[in-house]
């Protein structure tokens, strides 16, 4: 019985470890989105780098939208299109 209890505990630990999502802190820096400028200001498709930066900075987008200086660039149809093309839904803040 003791061995089965230990085995059961080991299985639970493994299952719980798989369920826990490791999160890393994101440093919010709008300059990280500079690779997206050409895609946002024109009709060119976003680069792979742009898409990775949008995904990386996703937790910061609401913060950027609250900044009047950044909002005029981020809250545009083209920016929404770029985010959508990159598979990152535009946030509802």
C-alpha positions as CSV (number, residue, x, y, z in Angstrom):
1,X,0.0,0.0,0.0
2,X,2.8,2.4,0.8
3,X,4.4,1.9,-2.7
4,X,1.0,2.6,-4.4
5,X,0.6,5.7,-2.4
6,X,4.1,7.0,-3.4
7,X,3.3,6.1,-7.0
8,X,0.0,8.0,-6.8
9,X,1.8,11.0,-5.3
10,X,4.4,10.9,-8.1
11,X,1.7,10.8,-10.8
12,X,-0.1,13.8,-9.2
13,X,3.1,15.8,-9.0
14,X,3.8,15.1,-12.6
15,X,0.3,16.0,-13.7
16,X,0.3,19.2,-11.6
17,X,3.7,20.2,-13.0
18,X,2.4,19.9,-16.5
19,X,-0.7,21.9,-15.7
20,X,1.4,24.8,-14.3
21,X,2.2,27.3,-16.9
22,X,5.6,29.0,-16.5
23,X,5.2,32.7,-17.0
24,X,8.0,35.1,-17.6
25,X,7.9,38.8,-16.8
26,X,7.5,41.0,-19.8
27,X,9.2,44.3,-19.9
28,X,6.8,46.7,-21.5
29,X,8.7,48.7,-24.0
30,X,6.9,50.2,-27.0
31,X,10.2,50.4,-28.9
32,X,10.0,46.6,-29.1
33,X,7.2,47.1,-31.6
34,X,9.5,49.1,-34.0
35,X,9.7,46.1,-36.4
36,X,5.9,46.6,-37.0
37,X,6.0,50.2,-38.0
38,X,6.1,49.6,-41.8
39,X,3.3,47.0,-41.5
40,X,1.2,49.4,-39.4
41,X,1.8,52.5,-41.6
42,X,1.4,50.8,-44.9
43,X,-0.3,47.8,-46.4
44,X,2.8,45.6,-46.2
45,X,2.5,42.3,-44.4
46,X,4.0,42.0,-40.9
47,X,7.4,40.3,-40.6
48,X,8.0,37.3,-38.5
49,X,9.9,39.5,-36.1
50,X,7.0,41.9,-35.9
51,X,4.6,39.1,-35.0
52,X,6.9,37.7,-32.4
53,X,7.2,41.1,-30.8
54,X,3.4,41.7,-30.8
55,X,2.9,38.3,-29.1
56,X,5.7,39.2,-26.6
57,X,4.2,42.6,-25.9
58,X,0.6,41.5,-25.8
59,X,0.3,42.0,-22.0
60,X,1.4,45.6,-22.5
61,X,-1.0,46.6,-25.2
62,X,-3.7,48.0,-22.9
63,X,-1.1,50.1,-21.1
64,X,0.0,51.4,-24.5
65,X,-3.6,52.2,-25.5
66,X,-4.0,54.3,-22.4
67,X,-1.0,56.5,-23.4
68,X,-2.3,59.3,-25.7
69,X,1.1,59.4,-27.5
70,X,1.0,55.7,-28.3
71,X,-2.7,55.3,-28.8
72,X,-2.8,57.1,-32.1
73,X,-0.4,54.5,-33.6
74,X,-1.8,51.4,-31.9
75,X,-5.5,52.0,-32.1
76,X,-5.7,52.1,-35.9
77,X,-7.3,49.8,-38.4
78,X,-3.9,48.8,-39.8
79,X,-2.6,47.9,-36.3
80,X,-5.6,45.8,-35.7
81,X,-5.0,44.1,-39.0
82,X,-1.4,43.4,-38.2
83,X,-2.3,41.9,-34.8
84,X,-4.9,39.7,-36.5
85,X,-2.5,38.6,-39.2
86,X,0.0,37.7,-36.5
87,X,-2.7,35.6,-34.7
88,X,-2.8,38.0,-31.7
89,X,-6.4,39.2,-31.0
90,X,-6.5,43.0,-30.3
91,X,-7.2,43.5,-26.6
92,X,-10.4,44.8,-25.1
93,X,-9.3,47.2,-22.5
